Amino acid sequence: MRTLLSLASYLLAGYGLLCLLLYLMQRQLIYFPVPAALPPEQPLVLQQGKVQVLVSQQPRTSDKALLYFGGNAEDVSVSLAEFAAAFSEHAIYLMHYRGYGGSEGRPSEPALISDALALFDQVSQQHSDITVIGRSLGSGVAVQLAAQRPVQQLVLITPFDSLTKLAREQFPVVPVRSLLKDRYESAHYASSIHTPTLLLVAEQDEIIGRARSEALYQAFAPGSARMQFYPGGHNSYLPASQIAAWL
């Protein structure tokens, strides 16, 4: 009995240590900042308090603009030329999250949403027709932006309904709901979005299961969203020209 109690104590202590480590390191597991391979030469600079957030841009004199929010380890700078070619009538703005590509600060859900809203507000002073695209982690940013601002079109690539539910699938024995700081509850916001929305779902997504994308799709108001499947996995290349063709 004493041996069993000792074993149980060790297991409980190990479990507690695991939960503590996950709590302390959770943002390192969610965000993977990368430098910009093509640092913006003339970036749009958002001054967010004491933090400067950089945005790669292709300015154009047009009513149309496109805002892009990338994945958790994505260098958005390399996509500027491709988006500019595929959306030739749009001014292009690709946000470098805090800590990414020369932007200052550290990424978190409140910070990224605040930055996205600030970017929209600044861009909307010159462009009245704004398309928003979010990939993976960026889909969580794009959904909350579209729920709070008059977005013309919304495109979500490899999206999920809830980071809490996604994390629970990956860490089933951990009390995720109690530990998680950044939850990205996209399904909660989707029901208030009436913007035409396109969900692009990878057929062999090994990171975000189809159930998580379909749950988000079901959360939108009837008739406001449509779902398109494409071959490949979570990080498969999806040409910007194909995205434009689907819109």
C-alpha positions in Angstrom: 0.0 0.0 0.0 2.8 2.4 0.9 4.4 1.7 -2.5 1.2 2.4 -4.3 0.7 5.6 -2.4 4.3 6.7 -3.3 3.7 5.8 -6.9 0.4 7.8 -7.0 2.2 10.8 -5.4 4.9 10.7 -8.1 2.4 10.4 -10.8 0.3 13.3 -9.4 3.4 15.4 -9.0 4.4 14.6 -12.6 1.0 15.5 -13.9 1.0 18.8 -11.9 4.4 19.6 -13.4 3.2 18.8 -16.9 0.2 21.1 -16.4 2.4 23.9 -15.0 4.9 23.6 -17.9 2.1 23.7 -20.5 0.6 26.8 -18.8 3.9 28.6 -18.7 5.0 27.7 -22.2 1.6 27.7 -24.0 2.3 30.7 -26.1 5.6 29.2 -27.3 3.5 26.2 -28.4 1.0 28.4 -30.3 3.2 31.0 -31.9 6.4 30.4 -33.8 7.8 33.8 -34.8 10.0 33.9 -37.9 12.0 36.7 -39.5 11.0 38.1 -42.8 12.9 36.6 -45.7 12.0 39.8 -47.7 11.9 42.6 -45.1 9.5 45.3 -46.2 11.3 48.2 -47.7 8.5 50.7 -47.2 6.2 49.0 -44.7 3.0 50.4 -43.3 3.8 50.9 -39.6 1.1 50.6 -37.0 2.0 52.3 -33.7 0.3 50.3 -31.0 1.2 52.0 -27.8 4.9 51.5 -27.5 4.9 48.7 -30.0 5.5 49.1 -33.8 3.8 46.5 -35.9 5.0 46.2 -39.5 2.8 45.4 -42.5 4.2 44.5 -45.9 2.2 46.4 -48.5 1.5 46.9 -52.2 -0.2 50.3 -52.3 -2.7 50.9 -55.1 -5.1 53.7 -55.9 -8.3 51.6 -55.7 -11.4 51.2 -53.6 -10.4 47.6 -53.0 -7.9 46.3 -50.5 -6.9 42.9 -49.2 -5.7 42.1 -45.6 -3.9 38.9 -45.0 -3.2 37.2 -41.7 -0.9 34.2 -41.8 -0.3 31.0 -39.9 1.7 30.5 -36.7 5.1 30.0 -38.4 4.4 31.8 -41.7 6.6 34.5 -43.2 4.0 36.6 -45.0 6.6 38.7 -46.7 7.2 36.1 -49.4 3.6 36.1 -50.4 3.4 39.8 -51.2 4.3 39.6 -54.9 1.9 36.6 -55.4 -1.1 38.3 -53.8 -0.4 41.5 -55.7 -0.4 39.6 -59.0 -3.5 37.5 -58.2 -5.5 40.4 -56.8 -4.4 43.1 -59.3 -7.2 45.5 -58.4 -6.5 45.4 -54.7 -4.1 47.2 -52.5 -2.3 44.4 -50.5 -1.6 44.5 -46.8 0.1 41.5 -45.1 0.5 41.8 -41.3 3.6 40.7 -39.5 2.4 39.6 -36.1 4.1 41.0 -33.0 7.5 39.3 -32.8 7.3 38.2 -36.5 9.2 39.7 -39.4 10.6 42.8 -37.6 7.5 43.7 -35.6 8.0 44.5 -32.0 6.3 43.0 -29.0 5.1 39.5 -28.2 2.1 37.7 -29.8 -1.1 37.0 -27.9 -4.7 36.8 -28.9 -5.7 40.3 -27.5 -2.7 41.9 -29.1 -3.2 40.3 -32.5 -6.9 41.2 -32.6 -6.2 44.8 -31.5 -3.5 45.1 -34.3 -5.9 43.7 -36.9 -8.6 46.1 -35.9 -6.1 49.0 -36.1 -4.9 47.9 -39.5 -8.5 47.7 -40.8 -9.3 51.1 -39.4 -6.3 52.7 -41.1 -6.8 50.9 -44.4 -10.5 51.8 -44.5 -9.7 55.5 -44.6 -8.5 54.9 -48.2 -10.3 51.7 -49.3 -14.1 51.0 -48.9 -14.1 47.4 -50.2 -11.9 45.3 -48.0 -11.4 41.5 -48.4 -9.9 39.7 -45.4 -8.0 36.4 -45.7 -6.8 34.4 -42.7 -4.8 31.1 -42.8 -4.8 28.6 -39.9 -4.0 30.8 -36.8 -4.8 33.8 -38.9 -8.3 32.5 -39.4 -9.0 33.1 -35.8 -7.8 36.7 -36.2 -9.8 37.2 -39.4 -13.0 35.9 -37.9 -12.9 38.3 -34.9 -12.0 41.2 -37.3 -15.0 40.4 -39.5 -17.3 40.2 -36.5 -16.4 43.8 -35.5 -15.8 45.6 -38.8 -17.6 45.8 -42.2 -15.6 43.4 -44.2 -16.6 42.9 -47.8 -15.4 39.3 -48.2 -13.9 36.8 -45.8 -11.7 33.9 -46.7 -10.6 31.3 -44.1 -7.9 28.8 -45.1 -7.5 25.6 -43.0 -9.7 27.2 -40.3 -10.8 25.8 -36.9 -13.8 26.5 -34.7 -12.0 26.8 -31.3 -8.4 26.6 -30.3 -9.6 25.2 -27.0 -11.2 22.3 -28.7 -8.2 21.8 -30.9 -5.8 21.8 -27.9 -8.1 19.4 -26.1 -7.7 16.9 -28.9 -3.9 17.1 -28.7 -3.7 17.1 -24.9 -6.8 15.0 -23.9 -5.6 14.4 -20.3 -4.9 18.1 -19.5 -7.5 20.6 -18.2 -7.1 22.8 -21.3 -10.0 25.0 -20.6 -8.6 26.0 -17.3 -5.1 26.6 -18.5 -5.4 28.2 -21.9 -5.0 31.9 -22.2 -5.5 32.4 -26.0 -8.7 30.5 -27.0 -9.6 31.9 -30.5 -13.3 30.8 -30.1 -14.1 31.5 -33.8 -17.4 29.6 -33.7 -18.6 32.0 -31.1 -18.0 35.0 -33.4 -19.1 33.3 -36.6 -22.8 33.5 -35.9 -22.7 37.3 -36.0 -20.9 37.5 -39.3 -23.1 38.0 -42.4 -20.3 38.8 -44.8 -19.9 36.3 -47.7 -17.5 33.8 -46.4 -15.4 31.1 -48.0 -13.8 28.3 -46.0 -11.0 26.5 -47.8 -10.3 23.1 -46.2 -7.4 20.8 -47.0 -8.6 17.3 -47.7 -5.6 15.7 -45.8 -5.1 18.2 -43.0 -3.0 16.5 -40.4 -3.1 19.4 -37.9 -6.7 20.7 -38.0 -9.1 17.9 -38.5 -12.0 18.3 -40.8 -14.4 18.2 -37.9 -13.0 21.4 -36.5 -13.4 23.2 -39.9 -16.9 21.8 -40.4 -17.9 22.9 -36.9 -16.9 26.4 -37.8 -18.8 26.3 -41.1 -21.9 25.2 -39.2 -21.6 28.1 -36.8 -22.1 30.7 -39.6 -25.6 32.1 -40.3 -27.4 29.9 -42.9 -26.4 31.0 -46.5 -23.5 33.3 -45.4 -20.7 30.7 -45.8 -19.6 28.1 -48.3 -16.9 25.4 -48.0 -14.4 24.4 -50.6 -12.1 21.4 -50.3 -8.7 21.3 -52.0 -6.1 18.5 -52.2 -3.1 18.4 -49.8 -2.3 18.8 -46.1 -2.2 21.6 -43.7 0.9 23.3 -45.1 0.3 22.4 -48.7 0.8 25.3 -51.2 -2.4 27.0 -52.2 -1.8 29.5 -55.0 -3.2 33.0 -54.4 -4.5 32.8 -58.0 -6.7 29.8 -57.0 -8.1 31.7 -54.0 -9.0 34.6 -56.3 -10.6 32.2 -58.8 -12.9 30.8 -56.1 -14.1 34.2 -55.0 
